[in-house]
């Protein structure tokens, strides 16, 4: 059967309904529970219509995730601390109030089981890391950060507590906690720069 043009208003409406239903189901039941049948039942769109736009459940889930992955802006406050505060506060907000917050566990779980979703998870992480890496590189050029500091390690030190508190300990993830994380990490980095030989070797 010939597919309707992507600009057809009926296609646009049905596509939006299907993607919205898929996102709801993924947040409730994970990837495995987001079957074409379940999406059809939730959206009210016929399975045949869904299959005309997506070849399978995986393609639909990937498209649904893609609707939430926006490029994070890179702050430029003039200081490393100011840049990191904006970034980590933004991460804290994204993991508590954005539509992606409820879907992150589903993406992580799917990434452990499926190489395609692992690639999506990697792309999502790289998107978040790009802004932080830019801020860290700029700080090295300003002399605020030692050139020996590994950006990947710094990013993990900053983001790790936010993810742990949001999805494991379930504590409050607010600006106060985000600021605490940034200040502890910066204190550690500055102490290591002053006493490089006291840091444990890998």
C-alpha positions in Angstrom: 0.0 0.0 0.0 1.3 3.5 -0.8 2.2 5.5 2.2 0.5 8.8 2.8 2.8 11.8 2.5 4.6 12.9 5.7 3.0 16.3 5.3 -0.5 14.9 5.2 -2.3 16.3 8.3 -3.8 12.9 9.1 -0.4 11.4 9.1 1.0 14.1 11.3 -1.9 13.7 13.8 -1.7 9.9 13.9 2.1 10.0 14.3 1.9 12.5 17.2 -0.7 10.3 18.9 1.3 7.1 18.5 4.6 8.7 19.8 2.7 10.2 22.8 1.2 6.8 23.6 4.6 5.1 23.2 6.3 7.5 25.6 3.5 7.0 28.2 3.9 3.2 27.9 7.7 3.3 28.1 7.5 5.3 31.3 5.0 2.9 32.8 6.1 -0.5 31.4 9.5 -0.1 29.9 10.5 -1.0 26.4 9.4 -4.6 26.6 5.8 -3.5 27.5 5.7 -1.0 24.7 4.4 -3.3 22.0 2.7 -2.2 18.8 -0.5 -3.8 20.1 -0.2 -1.8 23.4 0.5 1.4 21.6 -2.4 0.9 19.2 -4.7 0.3 22.2 -3.5 3.3 24.0 -3.5 5.7 21.1 -6.6 4.5 19.3 -4.6 4.2 16.1 -4.9 1.0 14.1 -1.9 -1.4 14.1 -1.9 -1.3 10.3 -1.5 2.5 10.4 1.4 2.2 12.9 3.2 -0.4 10.8 2.9 1.9 7.7 5.1 4.4 9.6 7.3 2.2 11.7 8.7 -1.2 10.6 8.7 -2.6 14.2 8.4 -1.9 17.9 12.1 -1.0 18.2 11.9 1.6 15.4 8.9 3.2 17.1 10.6 3.2 20.5 13.7 4.9 19.1 11.7 7.6 17.4 9.8 8.2 20.7 13.0 8.6 22.6 14.4 11.0 19.9 11.5 13.4 20.5 12.9 14.1 24.0 16.6 14.4 23.2 17.3 18.1 22.9 20.8 19.6 22.7 21.9 21.1 26.0 23.2 24.7 25.7 26.7 25.4 26.8 26.8 28.1 29.5 29.5 30.7 29.5 29.3 32.5 32.9 33.0 33.5 33.0 33.9 31.0 35.7 34.1 27.2 35.9 32.0 27.1 39.0 29.3 29.2 37.4 29.2 27.0 34.2 29.1 23.8 36.3 26.3 25.1 38.5 24.2 25.9 35.5 24.9 22.5 33.9 24.3 20.4 37.0 21.3 22.3 38.1 19.9 21.7 34.6 20.7 18.0 34.9 18.9 17.9 38.3 15.9 19.6 36.8 15.8 17.3 33.8 15.9 14.2 35.9 13.1 15.4 38.1 10.7 17.5 36.0 11.3 16.8 32.3 9.4 14.2 30.3 12.6 12.3 29.9 13.0 11.7 33.7 10.6 8.7 33.8 12.0 7.2 30.7 15.7 7.2 31.7 15.4 3.9 33.6 13.7 2.3 30.6 16.5 3.5 28.3 19.2 2.2 30.6 17.5 -1.2 30.9 17.1 -1.5 27.2 20.7 -0.4 26.6 21.9 -3.4 28.7 19.9 -5.8 26.4 20.0 -4.3 23.0 22.9 -2.8 21.0 20.7 -0.4 19.2 19.4 1.1 22.4 22.9 1.0 23.8 23.9 3.3 20.9 20.9 5.6 21.7 22.0 5.7 25.3 25.6 6.5 24.3 24.3 9.3 22.0 22.2 10.8 24.8 25.1 10.7 27.2 27.4 12.3 24.6 24.9 15.1 24.0 24.9 15.9 27.7 28.7 15.6 28.0 29.5 17.9 25.2 28.4 21.0 27.0 30.3 20.0 30.1 33.4 19.1 28.2 33.4 22.5 26.5 33.1 24.3 29.9 36.0 22.2 31.3 38.2 22.8 28.3 37.6 26.5 28.6 38.5 26.4 32.3 41.8 24.8 31.5 42.6 27.6 29.1 41.7 30.2 31.8 43.9 28.5 34.2 41.1 27.5 36.5 41.6 23.8 36.0 44.7 21.6 35.8 45.4 20.3 32.3 45.8 16.9 33.9 42.2 16.8 34.9 40.4 14.2 32.7 37.1 15.7 31.5 35.4 12.3 31.4 36.3 11.7 35.0 35.1 15.1 36.1 31.8 14.7 34.3 31.2 11.3 36.0 32.1 12.8 39.4 29.5 15.5 38.8 26.7 13.6 37.2 27.1 10.4 39.3 25.6 11.7 42.6 22.7 13.3 40.7 21.7 10.0 39.0 22.3 8.0 42.2 20.1 10.3 44.3 17.4 10.4 41.7 17.2 6.7 40.9 18.7 4.8 43.8 18.5 6.7 47.1 15.5 8.7 46.0 16.5 11.8 47.9 15.7 15.3 47.0 17.4 16.4 43.8 17.2 20.1 43.9 19.5 23.1 43.3 20.9 22.9 46.8 22.1 19.3 46.2 23.4 20.2 42.7 25.4 23.1 44.2 26.8 20.8 46.9 28.0 18.3 44.3 29.7 21.0 42.2 31.4 22.5 45.2 32.7 19.2 46.6 34.0 18.2 43.2 35.8 21.5 42.6 37.3 21.3 46.1 38.7 17.9 45.3 40.0 19.0 42.0 41.8 22.0 43.4 43.2 20.0 46.3 44.6 17.4 43.8 46.1 20.1 41.7 47.9 21.5 44.7 49.1 18.1 45.9 49.3 16.0 42.7 51.6 13.3 44.2 49.1 12.6 47.1 46.4 11.4 44.7 46.2 7.6 44.4 47.6 6.1 41.2 45.3 4.1 39.0 
